[in-house]
Amino acid sequence: MELRKMFADYKSEFVFGVLLILGIHVSFWGTSYLSAEQYEPICQILNCCIATVCLAGAWMISRHSEGLRVRKIWVSILIAFAIVSTLILMRVVWYQPTHGLICLQNWEMVVGNFLSWLLLTYPAEVLRPGWLNWKRAFWQGLPVLIAYALDELLDIDCRILLALYPLVLLGFLVSHIRTYRQWCEENYSSMDNIDIQWIIRYIILYVIFNAFFFVLCFSASIQTAFTQQLIILLMLIYSSEQILFRPDPWKMIRQHVPANKPDEIEENEEEIPTEDTSEQAYDAYREVLEKWMETDKPYLHPEFRLLDLRQVLPLNRTYLSTLINSVYGCNFYQFVTNYRIREAQRLMTDHPEMQLQDVAERSGFSSPTVFSRVFAREVGCTPREWSAKEIQA
């Protein structure tokens, strides 16, 4: 079990990158031996796989949507890709090679832009729940429609705009990754189940998919077309699996969102009135909080969350977060981490014979690997090095 956790913590990104590069290389190598006539049935089989995966994934996720808007959005994405793949199977849209080359028509590029935009709706909902509505969706898609109209009505070549526009939308997502991480650290004491790295992987796959789409827009080979389809198939399978089994960090907060405020990620302020921010109030809350942390030690639970502070401080989430930031000068994640590190240092001092795994477990960390990484980052040395210095002292 520990080897698996260590592998997931330190090696998963490397393995992900290696497998992705290897898959692209194998795809190009394999299709280099195909003629246009041989490629067409393989293309049909691949699109059949995409349609099947999308329909199966949409069915499973819709049954386990748990009322989450983000999962409903992914179901819509899968259905859209299933429809397009079905149209390809019916020979209605692109991927009809001529002399080994494929060149998309402008209207097919618009369809590609639409699918590319759809793929962005999932991470947009993860990073900013409720932000994307019909109005914003219209303004995001309007430049594509204008470029298509100009290309058709006037003697203006807008193919580059049509090909590059999906990548422009990435700016919004990248700019909000840090905000998302900060929000998670303000509400959770452990980042193990937070899908920040998963979202980054998703965006990497998205960029690669759009890079192939760009090449495909300007007379690409059948290798490019096949590899793009293979990437989207793997992306849909991998994403559906992650979305189905990964916990949603917004879920607990979203349960408290008033029905008349769908765009606000906040618990019901009517149930718990906002408290004052005077120094006297902060001192009183600080005394209660620190007494609870020292006596009950709730931070020893790996899934300790900001809203758990309501057991002793019946305040709303925003005020609790503001209280931690104002009084201690850090977010909730750092606040709890400090308590866990002090507990670990106490255990290593009082019980120098204790194994690192036991120290991690008894101080609230989810695994020895996470404990060692966080300890080294906060203290400046590994737990073993710190323990050795204490013994020598």
N, C-alpha and C positions, 0 to 999 in steps of 0.2 A: 504493500500500500504506500509506504513512504517513498520507495523508488519511483512509483508512478506519480506521486505529487511532485517530487524533485524534477522528474522529466517534464511534467507539465509547466513547472515554474521557470525552468532554465532553458529547455530545449525545444519547446513547442514552436516558438517563432522561427527558429532555424529550420526545423523539420518542415514547417509550413512553406517557407520560402524555397527550400530545396525541392520539395515535391511539386510545387507550382512550376518552377523553371524546368524541371525534368519532364513534367507533363506537356508543356508547350513544345519542348524540343522533340519529344517522341511523336507528338501530333504532326509537326512539320516534316519529320523524317518519314513517317508512315505514309502521309498523303503525297509526298513527292514522287511516289511511284504510281500514283493513280492518274488515269486519263479522265477527261471530262465525262465520258460515257460510264466509266467505273465509279466516278464520284457521285453521280446523281442518285443511284439507289442507296448508297451509304448515307448521303445527306437526308434522304427520306426516312431511313431507319433512325438516324439521330434525332430528327424532328419528332418522330413518333415517340422516342424515349422522353424528349422534353415535354411533350403534351401529356404523356402518362405520368411523369414525375409531378408535373404541375397540378394535375387533377387530383392525384393521390395526396399530395401535400396540402392542397387547399381543403380537401375533405377532412384530413386528420387535424389540421390546425383550427378549422372552423368548429370542430367538435370540442376543442380544448382552448377556445379563445378566452374563456374566463371573463368575458366582457371587456377585454383590453382592446383599445382602439388600434394599437400598434400591430396586434396580430390580425385584426380585421383588414388592415391596410395590406399586410403581406398576402393574405388570401386573395385580395383584389389583384395584386401583382401576379400571382400564380395563375389566376384565371385569364388575365390579359395575355400572358405568354402562351398559355394553352391555346387560346384562340388564334394567335398569330402562327404558332406552329401548325395548327390544323389547316390554316389557309395556305401555308407553304406545302403541306402534304397534298392539298387540292390544286397545287400549281397556280394559285391566285397571285402570290407575291414572289419575292426575289429568290436568289440562289439558283438561277438557271444559267449554268456556265456556257460560255461561247468561246471555243478554241482555248479552253483552260483558264479563261479570265471571267471575272464577275464585275459588273459595274452597276451600281444602284441608280435607279431613277430618283428624281427629286422627291416625288411623293413617297417613295420607299424610305428615303432619308428622313422624312418627317415622321413616318411610322417608327423608325429607329430612334429618333429623338424622343418620341412619346414613351417608348419602352425604357429608354435610358432615364428619362425623368421619373418614371414610375419606380425604378430601382432606387432612386434617391428619396422617395417618400418614406421608406422604412427608417433609415438612419435619421432623417429629419424628425420623425415622430419620437424616436428614442432620445435624441439630443434636446429637442424642444417640444414636449408633448402639447398637442392642441394648437401649435403655432400654424401649421399648414391647414388652411381652409380653402374653400372654393375660390374666394377672391384672390388670394395669394397664388393659388395654382393657375388661375387665368393669366395673371401678370407674368408668371414665370414662363408660361407657354406662348405668350404673345409674340416675343421676338422670332420664334421659329416660324410662326404663321406669316409674319410680315416678310421674313426673308424668302419664304416659299412664294408668296404673292409677287414680290419684286422680281424673283427669278423667272416666274412664269409670264408676267405682264410686261416687263421691261427688259431691255438688253443688258442685264446686270447679272454677273456670275456670283451667286451667293452660296455656292457649294461649300466653301471653306467655313462660312458661318454656320451652316447647317451641320457640318461635321464636327466643329469644335464647341458648339454651344453647350452640349452636355457637360463638358469639363468645366465650363464657367460656373455651373451650379455647385461644383464642389467647394468653391470658396466659402459658401455659407456653412457647409458641414464642418470643414476644417477649422473655421473660426469659432465654432461652438464646442469643439471637443474639450478644450480646457475648461470652459464653463461647466460642462457636464461633469467632468472629473471633480471640480470644486464642489458642485452640488452634492455629488455622492459622498465626498469626504465630510460634508456638513451634516449628513444624515446617517451615515453608517460607520461602524468602527472597524470593519474589515472590507477590503477590496477584492476578496477572493471570488465572490459571486457577482461582482460588478463587471459588466461586459464591455469595458473600455477597449481592451485589446481585440475583442471580437469585432467591434465596430470598425477599428482600424484595419483589420483583415478584410472586412467587407468592402471598405473603401478602396483598398489595394486591388481587390478583384474587380471592382467597378472601374477603376482607372485602366486596368489591362483590357477589360472588355471594350471600353470606349476607344482605346488605342487601336485595337483591331477594327473597330467600327470606322474609325477615321481612315485607315488604310483601305478598307473595303469600299469607302466612298469614292476612291480614285483608282478604279480598275485594279483590284487585287486578284491574286491567284486563288485557286481553289484551296490551297493550304491555309491561307488566311481565313477564308470563309469557314472551313471545317474547324479550325482551331478556335475561332470565335464562338461557334455553336457549342463546341466541347466545353469551353470555359463557362459559358452561360449555364450549361447543363450541370456542371460541377458546382457552380455558384448557387444554383437553385436548390440542389440537394443539400449542400453543406449549410446554407442559410436556413433552410426549413428545419433541419435537425437542430441547429443552434437555437432557433426561435422557439421550437416546441419544448425543449428541455432546459433551457436556461431560465433562471428566475428573473423576473422583471423588477429592477430596483425602484421603478415608479409605482409599482402596484399598491404598496401599502399606503403611500401618500394619496394616490388617485382614489382610493376608497373613501377619502374624506372630502373630495372636491364637491362643492355644491352643484346641484344639477343645473342651476341657472348661470354657472360660471365655468363652462367647460374648458376655457383657455387658461385657467388659473390653477397652478399646482400648489394648492394650499388646503389645509384642513378647514373645517367649518368654524369660522371665527365667531359665529353666533353662539356656539356652545360654550366657548371659553373666551371671555373678554380679554382684550389686549391689556397687559399690565404696564405700569409706568416704568420709565427708564432712569429713574433717579439713582443716585449713588447709594442711598440708604436701602432701596429695594434690591439693588444688585448685591450689596453686602449681606442682606438677609438671605437671599436665594443662594448665594455662594456658601454660606455657613451650613445651610440645610443640605446642599448638594455634596459638599466635601465630607460631611459627617456620614452621609449615606454611602458614598464611594469607599470610605475607609472601613465602615462597619460591615455592610452587606457585600461589598466587592462585586457589584453587578458586571464589571468589566471582564470578569473571568469567563463569562459566557461569550463565545466567539461571535455570536450573532447579535450582540448588544447594539441597539440603535438609539438614535436621538429621541424618538418618541417614547422610549422606555423611561426617560427621565420624568415622564408624567406621573410615575408612581409616587414621587415625592414633590414634584413641582407641577401642579396642574395648569400649565401654560400652553399657549399655542406654539406650533412648530417654529414659526418665524421668530418669535420672542426667545424661545429656547436657543436657537442658533445664534441670535444676536447676543444673548447673555454669555454664551461660551466665548464668542469672539471678543466681546468687550472686556470681560473679566480676566480671561486667561491669554488673550492675544493669539489665539489659534483656533482652528476649526475643531469640530467634534472628533474627527478621526485622530488628529494629533493629540487632542485632550485625553482620549482613552488610551492611545499608544503610550503616552508618558506614564500613565498608571500601570500599564502592563509591563513596561520595561523596568520600572521600580520594583514591581512584584517579582520579576525574574531575577533582578539583581539581589533582592533579599533572599530568594530561594538558593541562588548559587553561593551566597555568603554563608547562610546557615547550614546548607547541605551541599558541601563541595563534591560529595560523592554522587549526587543526583545526575542521572543521564539527561542529555540535552533535550531528548524527546519528552521526558517527564516535566522538565522546566517549562518548555513551550506549552504543553497541555495545561499545566497548573497555573500558568500566568495569563491564559486567555487567548493565546495564539492558535490558529487553526492547524499549523504544522511546524515542525522544526525548521523547514526551509524558509517559510515566511518569517518565523521568529529570527533566524540568523540574518536574513536580509534586512529586516526592519531594525534590528538591534545595531547592526553595523552602520546603517545609514544615520541613525539617531545618536549613537554613542561614539562612533568613529573607529570601532574595532569589533571583532567578532566576539560572541559570548565566551568562547574558550580563551581567547586572549585576555579579555577582561577578567575572567575568573582566575587565570594564572597570575595576573598582576595583583589581584586581591590577596591571593595566597602568599605571594612573595612579600607583600606589604605587612 
